[in-house]
Each structure stands twice: as structure tokens, then as C-alpha cells.
Amino acid sequence: MELIFEVRDAEEGGYYARALGYGIFTEAETWEELRANAVEATSVHFEGSPVYPRIVQLHYVKDELIPVEAA
């Protein structure tokens, strides 16, 4: 089983992440801290569960709005 976190930039700085299909959320100031927090949040969520993810994927999504002028 693979658990995918959608990662976005937090407005106040750093990152926030949510697991797709599960109620798991975490945030961090740095990417390294986010990695550790995602693993910890996954461990807590699946503690005692017969099913446990073997891989955690962090999928970084960056939104950029680009204004286009009419020609």
C-alpha cells in the first residue's frame, strides 16, 4: 500500500500536507521536517491497523496564476 500526501505551500511559509483518501494532515517549516511529520502522522493514524502503508509519497503541488493580456 502506498500513501500519497498532497503537499502545498502554506500562506504563512513552510508547507502543509494532506493524505489522499485519509484524514491525515500535517505541516512543517522545512521539507525535511515535513518528511518526518508525514511519517509520524502515518504511524499514529495506522497504529494497530492490520493494513499499513509501505511507502509514503509526498506529491508537491505548486499553483501559479499567470495573467494573460488580450492580443
Secondary structure by P-SEA (a helix, b strand, c coil): cbbbbbbbbbccccccccccccccccccccaaaaaaaaaaaaaaaaccccccccbbbbbbbbbbbbbbccc
